[in-house]
Amino acid sequence: MSFSLGLKDVFIIQIHSAMRRMTIFPKLVLTFLVAIVPLFVVSLQLNRMGAESVRKEIWGSMETRIRFNMGSLESEMDRLLRLHKQYALDEDVTKLSMMSSILPYYEVMLLHKRVQNKLWIMENASLYISEARAYIPLIGKTLLSLSTEEGMTEEEERELQNLNRSQASPVVYWQGKLLLNTIYPDPSTSAKPPIYILQSEMDQRGLQSFLRNMTGVGGGGSLLFNDNQKWMLESGPGSTTINDQVRAFVKRQPVDQHFGQGKITVDSRSYYVTFERSGLLNMYLALYMPEEQVLGPLDKYQTWFWILSALSLAVVIGFSYWIFRLIHSPLRSMVRAFRKVEKGDLTVAIAHRNYDEFQYLYRQFNIMVSRLQQSVQDVYESKIMAQQSELKQLQSQINPHFLYNTYYMVHRMAGAHDVDNVAKATKYLGDYFIYITRNSSDAALLEEEWNHTIAYLEIQQMRFQNRIEASISCQSTRLRSVRIPRLILQPIVENAYQHGLQSKKSGGMIALSIQDSEEEEAIVISVEENGEGLSDEELHRLQQKLESVMEGSFEKTGMMNVHQRLRLKFGEPWGMRVSKSALGGLKIALYIPLGKSTNAEE
């Protein structure tokens, strides 16, 4: 089969081949030249279509902004309302409101502090809350997050109750403040005086900032108001006439209409208005924008178009070259930054001086790197939280065999009328359980951990006095100055009894020591025993487990748990080290850095 190509086909092929061989710069030049010709033909039509398109875009943009921001406000207020309900059922608030007159002074003060702490949490739970209060009539005070003030008068109580009954909105306007109130008992179902009143004062400046953010730049404004309660917040110092006209426009709409758009005229100027009513909050959010802000520049575009068209042909080549440089240089910077990230450098940040798309790309790149770095940090912190959770679990899992055997030992002592040993055993047992069941803090003084371990060791010695001999050596001066994670030493001693010395019928030895090592700048706590010695292969496997402890593939209790918690707290090279003991069994040494401490709240 034969065929022939026409002149037109040959020309198209040649153009296509030439375009493929072109670099970016000549392609840009050609593109601008091709774009200039249609502009002369369709300029007026584009201006008309542009005006209509802009108008629709503005309506759509205003609708999107009003719906998004109202949704955000409702979501935030709904969260605050649920938080109020949660605190209204809080045990501490209820106890302080109903039982403070019969409770000891110390316990009342503790309730004060706990309620104030919860008020502080509520106060900081949202940018829209400036202050949280709890009025307790029984004590005649109003508690704030950091202080107290005089309680409400009976007249103020009645005013709040009446507002609660009469207003459909959860946000009430009272004494110049916007308040979220939770009154118990509910005034709508009970006429009794309140037992307590929880209040959250809305931050009016924060709400005005919210309105300004919604308005954006370039004119216009926004309002948040409730005509029934006769209050209004605006995005800035706007015209009273405009605000009144906007509210009048909204008021003219049907009561059941939750959303609307329209156009108003104020002082010969036209404004686009969009509003939405919140069914949850029973208030209106309105946004207005001057029409001239939207369409005014379009009238000037036509004149400027002809002027710029005459100059565009002369500058197209230079402009194309500038665009080429504008694209090529930022891309090269971004490629270099990506290569640094590939090598693991998460501190890289790139900046762009121009306000264009590349600035957006650079900003998103920096955000991506920052989030990646934060994700790495979150994984690290999640491991810490997991360890803290495991510590709580370990505290609640008291070895039942240890408990049974200790109680039977005390029973035998009591049966033999060995009063002195009974007293010692119960004293050590009490100290042991006080420490192991106390869960107010994840950290403790080294002295507290040491004393707890000694109590455990003394109990075990009373049980195994004929089989195992223990020696204790304390040569550290830092017991009261260093904080460490709780329950890291006793599990190591327990491991020595349960595994290292379990088969010893007699002659067992365990040595517990603590000393300061200035050479390694560490506190070294050692536990040694003379159980059956580990083979070199078993010791090597144990050391490998310790080295891979941060990878997550290990048992979650016992020695590995202790090692991981020390590593997470102090980092490498601190933690646990294992070796053969001079006594013949296993030696476990805990290395804690000097000069580092752990707050109890961490």
C-alpha positions in Angstrom: 0.0 0.0 0.0 1.4 3.4 -0.9 0.4 6.9 0.2 1.6 10.4 -0.3 1.8 13.4 2.1 0.4 16.7 1.2 2.2 20.0 1.8 0.0 20.7 4.8 0.9 17.4 6.4 4.6 17.9 5.8 4.4 21.4 7.4 2.6 20.0 10.5 5.1 17.3 10.9 8.0 19.7 10.6 6.4 22.1 13.2 5.8 19.2 15.6 9.4 18.0 15.2 10.7 21.5 15.7 8.6 21.9 18.9 9.9 18.7 20.3 13.5 19.9 19.8 12.9 23.3 21.4 14.1 24.1 24.8 11.9 25.9 27.4 13.0 29.4 26.4 11.9 29.4 22.7 8.8 27.6 23.7 7.9 30.4 26.1 8.6 33.0 23.4 6.4 31.1 20.9 3.6 30.6 23.4 3.5 34.3 24.3 3.4 35.2 20.6 0.5 32.8 19.9 -1.4 34.1 22.9 -1.2 37.8 21.8 -3.2 37.4 18.6 -6.5 36.1 20.2 -6.3 38.8 22.9 -6.9 41.5 20.4 -10.0 39.7 19.1 -11.7 38.7 22.3 -10.7 41.5 24.7 -14.2 43.1 25.0 -16.0 39.8 25.3 -13.5 38.6 27.9 -14.1 41.8 29.9 -17.8 41.2 30.0 -17.5 37.5 30.7 -14.8 38.3 33.3 -17.1 40.6 35.1 -19.9 38.0 35.3 -17.4 35.3 36.2 -15.9 37.4 38.9 -19.3 38.2 40.3 -20.2 34.5 40.5 -16.8 33.7 42.0 -17.3 36.4 44.7 -20.8 35.0 45.5 -19.3 31.5 45.6 -16.3 32.6 47.6 -18.5 34.5 50.1 -20.8 31.5 50.4 -17.9 29.2 51.0 -16.3 31.4 53.5 -19.5 32.0 55.5 -20.4 28.3 55.5 -16.9 27.2 56.4 -16.5 29.7 59.2 -19.9 29.1 60.6 -19.2 25.4 60.5 -15.9 25.9 62.3 -17.6 28.2 64.9 -20.4 25.7 65.5 -17.9 22.8 65.8 -15.8 24.7 68.3 -18.9 25.9 70.3 -20.3 22.4 70.3 -17.0 21.0 71.6 -17.1 23.7 74.4 -20.7 22.8 75.2 -19.8 19.1 75.5 -16.9 20.0 77.7 -19.2 22.0 79.9 -21.5 19.1 80.3 -18.6 16.8 81.1 -17.4 19.2 83.8 -20.9 19.7 85.1 -20.9 16.0 85.9 -17.4 16.1 87.4 -17.1 14.3 90.7 -14.9 17.1 92.2 -17.3 19.9 91.3 -20.3 17.9 92.6 -18.5 17.0 95.9 -17.3 20.5 96.5 -20.8 21.9 95.8 -22.7 19.5 98.0 -20.3 18.2 100.7 -17.7 20.9 101.4 -19.4 21.9 104.7 -18.9 18.5 106.2 -15.5 17.7 104.7 -12.2 18.4 106.5 -10.5 21.7 105.6 -7.6 20.0 103.9 -9.8 17.9 101.7 -11.8 21.0 100.7 -8.6 22.8 99.8 -7.6 19.8 97.6 -11.0 20.0 95.9 -10.5 23.7 95.4 -7.2 23.0 93.6 -8.5 20.2 91.5 -11.5 22.2 90.4 -9.3 25.2 89.6 -7.0 23.0 87.6 -10.0 21.8 85.5 -11.1 25.4 85.1 -7.6 26.1 83.8 -7.9 23.3 81.3 -11.3 24.6 80.2 -9.9 28.1 79.9 -7.1 26.9 77.6 -9.2 24.5 75.6 -10.2 27.1 73.1 -9.0 30.4 71.7 -12.5 31.7 72.2 -12.5 31.4 76.0 -11.0 34.2 78.0 -11.9 33.0 81.5 -13.6 30.0 83.2 -15.4 30.3 86.6 -17.2 28.0 89.0 -19.6 29.6 91.4 -20.2 27.4 94.5 -23.0 28.8 96.7 -22.2 26.4 99.5 -18.8 28.0 100.0 -19.9 31.5 98.9 -17.0 31.9 96.4 -16.4 31.9 92.7 -13.4 29.8 91.8 -11.2 30.9 88.9 -8.3 29.0 87.3 -5.7 30.9 89.4 -7.6 32.7 92.1 -11.0 33.1 93.8 -13.4 36.0 94.0 -16.6 36.8 95.8 -19.7 34.8 95.0 -22.7 36.0 93.1 -25.6 37.8 94.8 -29.0 36.2 94.8 -30.2 38.8 92.3 -27.4 37.7 89.9 -28.3 34.1 90.4 -31.9 34.8 89.5 -30.9 36.8 86.4 -28.8 33.9 85.1 -31.6 31.4 85.8 -34.1 33.6 83.9 -31.7 34.0 81.0 -31.3 30.3 80.9 -35.0 29.8 80.7 -35.8 32.6 78.2 -33.1 32.4 75.7 -32.7 29.7 73.0 -29.0 30.3 72.5 -26.4 28.6 74.7 -24.4 31.8 74.5 -26.0 34.5 76.7 -25.2 38.2 76.8 -25.0 39.4 80.5 -23.3 42.4 82.0 -21.5 43.2 78.8 -20.1 39.6 78.5 -20.8 36.7 76.2 -21.1 33.6 78.5 -21.6 29.9 78.3 -23.5 28.9 81.4 -24.1 25.5 83.0 -26.4 25.8 86.0 -27.3 22.8 88.2 -30.0 22.1 88.7 -31.3 23.1 85.3 -33.5 26.2 85.7 -35.7 25.1 82.8 -36.8 22.0 84.9 -36.4 23.2 88.5 -37.1 26.4 90.4 -34.6 25.5 93.2 -31.6 27.8 93.8 -28.4 26.7 91.9 -26.0 24.3 93.6 -23.3 25.4 91.3 -22.8 27.5 88.1 -20.1 26.9 85.6 -19.3 29.8 83.3 -17.0 30.3 80.4 -16.6 33.9 79.3 -16.1 34.2 75.5 -13.1 36.1 74.3 -14.7 38.9 72.3 -11.3 40.0 70.9 -10.7 36.4 69.8 -14.1 36.4 68.1 -13.3 39.7 66.4 -10.0 38.2 65.2 -12.0 35.3 63.8 -14.2 37.8 62.0 -11.2 39.6 60.6 -9.7 36.4 59.3 -12.9 35.5 57.6 -13.2 39.0 56.0 -9.7 38.9 54.6 -8.0 41.9 53.0 -9.2 44.5 50.5 -12.4 46.0 52.1 -15.6 44.6 53.3 -16.5 43.4 56.8 -18.2 40.7 58.8 -20.7 40.6 61.7 -21.7 38.1 64.4 -24.9 39.1 66.1 -28.0 38.1 67.9 -30.8 40.6 67.7 -32.9 38.9 70.4 -30.1 39.5 72.9 -29.1 42.8 71.3 -25.4 42.2 70.9 -23.1 42.4 67.9 -19.4 41.8 67.2 -17.8 43.2 64.0 -14.5 42.5 62.3 -13.3 46.1 62.8 -14.3 49.7 63.2 -16.8 49.7 60.4 -19.6 52.1 59.6 -22.6 51.9 61.9 -24.9 52.6 58.9 -23.5 49.6 57.0 -23.8 47.4 60.0 -27.4 48.5 60.6 -28.3 48.0 57.0 -26.8 44.5 56.9 -28.7 43.5 60.1 -31.9 45.0 58.6 -31.4 43.0 55.4 -31.0 39.8 57.4 -34.0 40.6 59.5 -36.2 41.0 56.4 -35.5 37.4 55.4 -37.9 34.6 56.4 -37.4 33.3 59.9 -36.9 29.7 58.7 -34.3 30.8 56.2 -30.8 29.8 57.5 -28.8 31.1 54.5 -29.2 33.9 52.1 -27.4 36.3 49.7 -28.3 39.7 48.4 -27.3 43.2 47.5 -27.8 46.4 49.5 -27.1 50.1 48.8 -25.6 52.4 51.5 -24.7 56.0 50.7 -24.8 55.3 46.9 -22.4 52.4 47.3 -23.5 48.8 46.6 -22.5 45.9 48.8 -22.8 42.1 48.3 -24.2 40.5 51.5 -24.1 36.8 52.5 -25.4 35.5 55.8 -26.0 32.2 57.6 -28.0 31.5 60.8 -26.7 29.0 63.3 -29.4 26.7 64.6 -27.1 25.5 67.4 -26.1 29.0 68.6 -29.2 31.0 67.5 -27.1 33.8 66.0 -26.2 35.2 62.6 -22.9 35.4 60.8 -22.9 38.0 58.0 -20.2 39.0 55.4 -20.4 42.0 53.2 -18.2 43.3 50.4 -18.3 46.5 48.3 -19.2 45.9 44.7 -16.6 48.4 43.5 -14.0 46.3 45.1 -15.0 43.4 42.9 -15.9 45.0 39.5 -14.3 48.4 39.6 -10.9 47.4 38.3 -12.5 45.6 35.3 -13.6 48.9 33.8 -10.0 50.0 33.6 -8.7 46.7 32.2 -10.0 47.4 28.7 -8.1 50.7 28.3 -5.0 49.2 29.8 -5.3 46.2 27.6 -4.7 48.1 24.4 -1.8 50.0 25.9 -0.2 46.8 27.2 -0.9 45.0 23.9 1.2 47.5 22.0 4.1 47.0 24.3 3.8 43.3 24.8 5.3 42.4 21.4 8.5 44.3 22.3 8.9 42.9 25.7 7.8 39.3 25.0 11.3 38.0 24.4 12.8 39.6 27.5 9.8 38.6 29.5 10.1 35.0 28.3 13.7 35.0 29.4 12.8 36.4 32.8 10.1 33.7 33.2 12.7 31.1 32.2 15.0 32.3 34.9 12.1 32.6 37.3 11.3 28.9 36.8 14.7 27.4 36.4 16.4 28.9 39.4 13.8 28.0 42.0 13.5 24.5 40.6 17.2 24.1 41.0 17.1 25.3 44.7 14.2 22.9 45.3 16.1 19.9 43.8 19.1 20.6 46.0 16.8 20.8 49.1 15.2 17.4 48.1 18.6 15.9 47.9 19.5 17.0 51.4 16.2 15.5 52.7 17.1 12.2 50.9 20.3 12.2 52.9 18.4 12.5 56.2 18.8 16.3 56.8 15.4 17.3 58.2 16.6 20.8 59.2 16.7 22.1 55.7 14.5 25.1 54.9 14.3 27.1 51.7 13.1 30.7 51.2 11.8 32.5 48.2 11.8 36.3 48.0 9.0 36.6 45.4 5.3 36.2 46.2 4.5 33.7 43.5 3.6 30.0 43.2 7.2 29.0 44.1 6.8 30.7 47.4 3.8 28.5 48.0 5.7 25.4 46.9 8.6 26.4 49.1 6.3 27.0 52.1 4.6 23.7 51.5 8.0 22.0 51.2 9.1 23.5 54.5 5.8 22.5 56.1 6.3 19.0 54.7 9.9 18.7 56.2 8.7 20.2 59.5 5.8 17.7 59.7 8.2 14.9 58.7 10.5 16.0 61.5 7.5 16.3 63.9 6.3 12.8 62.8 9.7 11.4 63.8 9.4 13.3 67.1 5.8 12.0 67.5 7.0 8.4 67.0 9.6 9.0 69.7 7.1 10.5 72.1 4.6 7.7 71.4 7.3 5.3 72.5 7.7 7.3 75.7 3.9 7.3 76.2 3.8 3.6 75.6 6.5 3.0 78.2 4.6 5.2 80.7 1.5 3.1 80.0 3.5 -0.1 80.5 4.8 1.3 83.8 1.2 1.9 85.0 0.4 -1.7 84.0 3.4 -3.0 85.8 2.4 -1.1 88.9 -1.0 -2.8 88.8 0.4 -6.3 88.3 1.7 -7.3 91.7 3.3 -10.7 91.5 0.7 -13.0 93.2 3.2 -15.6 94.2 5.3 -13.0 95.9 2.2 -11.8 97.7 1.0 -15.2 98.8 4.4 -16.4 99.9 5.0 -13.3 101.9 1.7 -13.5 103.7 2.3 -17.2 104.5 5.7 -16.3 105.8 4.2 -13.7 108.1 1.5 -16.3 109.1 4.2 -18.8 110.1 6.1 -16.1 112.0 2.9 -15.1 113.9 2.2 -18.8 114.6 5.7 -19.1 116.1 5.2 -15.9 118.1 8.2 -14.3 116.4 6.9 -10.8 117.0 10.1 -9.0 116.1 10.2 -10.5 112.6 6.5 -10.1 112.1 6.9 -6.4 112.8 9.8 -6.1 110.4 8.1 -8.1 107.7 4.9 -6.1 107.8 6.8 -2.9 107.9 8.8 -3.8 104.8 5.7 -5.2 103.1 3.8 -1.9 103.8 6.6 0.2 102.4 6.7 -2.1 99.4 3.0 -1.7 98.5 2.9 2.0 99.3 5.6 2.6 96.7 4.4 0.2 94.0 0.8 1.3 94.1 1.5 5.0 94.1 0.9 6.2 90.5 0.9 10.0 90.8 4.2 10.3 89.1 6.3 8.4 86.6 9.6 9.6 88.2 11.0 9.3 91.7 14.1 10.3 93.6 16.9 7.7 93.4 16.7 7.5 97.2 13.0 6.4 97.0 13.7 3.8 94.4 16.7 2.5 96.4 14.7 2.3 99.7 11.9 0.5 97.9 14.3 -2.1 96.5 15.9 -2.6 99.9 12.4 -3.2 101.3 11.8 -5.8 98.6 15.3 -7.4 99.2 14.7 -7.6 103.0 11.4 -9.4 102.5 13.1 -11.9 100.1 15.9 -12.4 102.6 13.4 -13.3 105.3 11.9 -15.8 102.9 15.2 -17.3 101.7 17.4 -16.7 104.7 18.6 -20.3 104.6 19.2 -20.4 100.9 20.4 -17.0 99.8 22.7 -14.4 101.3 22.4 -10.8 100.3 24.9 -8.0 100.5 24.2 -4.3 100.0 26.6 -1.5 99.3 25.7 2.2 98.9 28.6 4.6 98.0 26.6 7.3 96.1 26.1 10.8 97.3 23.5 11.6 94.7 20.5 9.7 96.1 18.5 12.8 96.9 19.5 14.9 93.9 18.8 12.6 91.0 15.3 11.7 89.6 14.9 8.5 87.6 12.0 6.6 86.1 10.1 4.7 88.8 10.4 0.9 89.2 13.6 0.3 87.3 15.7 -1.4 90.0 13.3 -3.7 91.8 12.4 -5.6 88.6 16.2 -6.3 88.2 16.5 -7.7 91.7 13.3 -9.7 91.2 14.7 -11.2 88.0 17.8 -12.3 89.9 15.7 -14.2 92.4 13.2 -15.7 89.9 15.7 -16.8 87.3 19.3 -16.6 88.4 18.9 -18.1 92.0 15.7 -20.1 91.4 17.5 -23.5 91.4 19.8 -22.6 94.3 19.0 -24.9 97.3 21.7 -23.3 99.4 24.7 -21.0 99.1 22.9 -18.5 96.9 24.4 -15.0 96.8 23.1 -11.7 95.5 25.0 -8.4 95.7 23.3 -5.0 95.3 25.5 -1.9 95.0 25.3 1.7 94.0 28.2 4.1 93.4 29.2 7.3 91.6 31.6 6.9 88.7 33.3 10.2 88.0 35.2 8.6 85.1 32.0 7.8 83.2 30.1 10.7 84.7 27.4 8.2 85.8 25.7 6.6 88.7 26.2 2.9 88.4 23.7 0.5 90.1 24.8 -3.2 90.0 22.9 -6.4 90.7 25.0 -9.6 90.8 24.2 -13.2 91.6 25.9 -16.6 91.6 23.3 -18.5 89.8 24.1 -20.9 86.9 26.5 -19.0 84.7 25.4 -17.9 81.2 27.2 -19.3 78.2 29.0 -16.8 75.9 26.4 -17.5 73.3 23.5 -16.7 75.7 25.2 -13.6 76.9 25.8 -12.4 73.3 22.1 -12.9 72.5 21.1 -10.9 75.6 23.4 -8.1 74.6 22.0 -8.1 71.1 18.5 -7.7 72.5 19.6 -4.7 74.6 21.1 -3.1 71.5 17.9 -3.6 69.4 15.6 -2.6 72.3 14.4 0.6 70.6 13.2 -1.3 67.5 10.1 -2.7 69.3 10.8 -6.4 68.9 11.2 -7.5 72.5 9.2 -8.5 75.5 7.4 -5.6 77.2 8.2 -6.4 80.8 11.2 -7.2 82.9 14.8 -6.2 82.1 14.1 -5.1 78.5 11.4 -2.7 79.7 13.8 -1.2 82.2 16.5 -0.7 79.6 14.1 0.9 77.1 12.7 3.3 79.6 16.2 4.4 80.6 17.1 4.8 76.9 14.0 6.8 76.1 14.6 9.0 79.1 18.3 9.7 78.9 19.3 8.6 75.4 22.4 6.6 74.4 24.7 5.3 75.8 22.8 5.1 79.1 20.7 2.2 80.2 21.5 -1.4 81.1 24.7 -3.4 80.5 25.1 -7.1 81.1 28.2 -9.1 81.8 29.4 -12.1 83.7 29.5 -11.6 87.4 32.6 -12.2 89.6 30.2 -14.3 91.7 29.7 -16.7 88.9 26.3 -15.7 87.5 25.0 -12.7 85.7 25.8 -9.0 86.4 23.4 -6.3 85.4 24.5 -2.7 85.7 22.3 0.4 85.2 24.1 3.5 84.1 22.3 6.8 84.9 24.0 10.1 83.8 25.1 12.5 86.5 23.5 15.9 86.3 20.4 14.7 84.5 17.1 14.5 86.4 13.5 13.8 85.6 10.6 15.9 86.8 7.8 14.0 88.5 5.4 15.5 86.0 7.2 14.3 82.9 
